[in-house]
Amino acid sequence: MLGREMSKKGLSLVEVLVAIFVLTIGITSLIVSFNASSEQIRSSNNIFLSSRFAQSKIEELRNMAYADLDPLGLGETDSDTTLIGGYTATRTWTITTINTPAVNAFKALDVNVSWSEAGRAFQRRFVTRRSAE
């Protein structure tokens, strides 16, 4: 009877340890979930910024005079770099003349942005066509 009265007065050591264990598991799960979601948000932001970086080059090339894009018809490639989310991103663009002898020839504009983030390689590619008209 004495043992029964003692358990009514407070928590036993085993109950306290179990409660601490359950709380620790819960808090650890929250921390892991928070870290994973933070990394996903950062990665999504880097993808967004790289897309804007590629799109800005596409717009620049589309606004150039048609004759200035690959004037010799041999294909042109160039690149530059910038920081995206603390990582160095390389933007490479290629201009290719298609159907050179045809009256309605057009240029292929290909822009590729690549970077490495946490040991993983990422890449975004934009392709468009530009006609002489």
C-alpha positions in Angstrom: 0.0 0.0 0.0 2.8 2.3 0.7 4.1 2.0 -2.9 0.6 2.8 -4.3 0.4 6.0 -2.3 3.9 7.1 -3.4 3.0 6.8 -7.1 0.0 9.0 -6.6 2.1 11.8 -5.2 4.4 12.3 -8.2 6.1 10.9 -11.3 8.5 8.0 -11.1 12.0 8.2 -12.5 11.0 5.9 -15.4 8.0 8.1 -16.3 10.3 11.2 -16.4 12.9 9.4 -18.5 10.2 8.3 -21.0 8.8 11.8 -21.2 12.3 13.3 -21.8 12.9 10.6 -24.5 9.6 11.4 -26.3 10.3 15.2 -26.2 13.8 14.6 -27.5 12.5 12.6 -30.5 9.9 15.3 -31.2 12.3 18.2 -31.0 14.9 16.3 -33.2 12.3 15.6 -35.8 11.4 19.3 -35.9 15.0 20.3 -36.3 15.6 17.8 -39.1 12.4 18.9 -40.8 13.4 22.6 -40.5 16.9 22.0 -42.0 15.5 20.0 -44.9 12.9 22.7 -45.7 15.5 25.4 -45.4 17.8 23.6 -47.9 14.8 23.2 -50.3 14.0 26.8 -50.1 17.6 27.8 -50.8 17.9 25.4 -53.7 14.6 26.7 -55.2 15.8 30.2 -54.9 19.1 29.3 -56.7 17.1 27.7 -59.5 15.0 30.8 -59.8 18.1 33.1 -59.8 19.8 30.9 -62.4 16.7 31.0 -64.6 16.7 34.8 -64.4 20.4 34.8 -65.3 19.8 32.7 -68.4 16.7 34.6 -69.4 18.5 37.9 -69.2 21.0 36.6 -71.8 18.2 35.3 -74.0 16.6 38.8 -73.9 19.9 40.5 -74.7 20.4 38.2 -77.7 16.8 38.6 -78.9 17.2 42.4 -78.8 20.4 42.4 -81.0 20.2 43.0 -84.7 19.7 39.8 -86.6 22.8 40.4 -88.7 25.0 40.8 -85.6 24.0 37.3 -84.4 26.6 34.9 -85.8 27.4 37.1 -88.8 29.7 34.5 -90.5 27.3 31.6 -90.0 30.0 29.5 -88.3 28.4 29.4 -84.8 29.4 31.5 -81.9 29.9 30.4 -78.2 30.8 32.5 -75.2 30.4 32.4 -71.5 30.5 34.4 -68.3 30.1 33.8 -64.5 28.2 35.2 -61.6 27.5 34.3 -57.9 24.1 32.6 -57.3 23.3 31.9 -53.7 27.0 31.9 -52.8 27.9 29.5 -55.6 29.7 30.4 -58.9 27.4 29.9 -61.8 28.7 29.7 -65.4 26.4 30.9 -68.2 27.3 29.6 -71.7 25.5 30.7 -74.8 25.7 29.4 -78.3 24.3 31.1 -81.5 23.9 28.8 -84.5 22.6 29.8 -87.9 20.2 27.2 -89.3 19.2 26.9 -93.0 21.8 29.4 -94.1 21.0 29.2 -97.9 17.3 29.5 -97.3 15.5 32.8 -97.6 13.9 32.3 -94.2 17.0 31.3 -92.3 16.9 31.6 -88.5 19.3 31.6 -85.6 19.2 29.1 -82.7 19.9 30.8 -79.4 20.9 28.3 -76.7 21.7 29.5 -73.1 22.9 27.1 -70.4 23.5 28.0 -66.7 25.3 25.4 -64.5 26.6 25.4 -61.0 27.5 23.0 -58.2 25.7 23.2 -54.8 26.6 21.0 -51.9 28.4 18.5 -54.2 25.5 18.3 -56.6 25.5 19.6 -60.2 22.6 21.8 -61.3 21.8 23.1 -64.8 19.2 25.2 -66.4 18.9 25.5 -70.2 16.9 27.9 -72.4 16.6 27.6 -76.1 14.8 29.9 -78.6 14.8 30.7 -82.3 15.2 34.1 -84.0 14.1 34.7 -87.5 15.4 37.4 -89.8 11.9 39.0 -90.1 
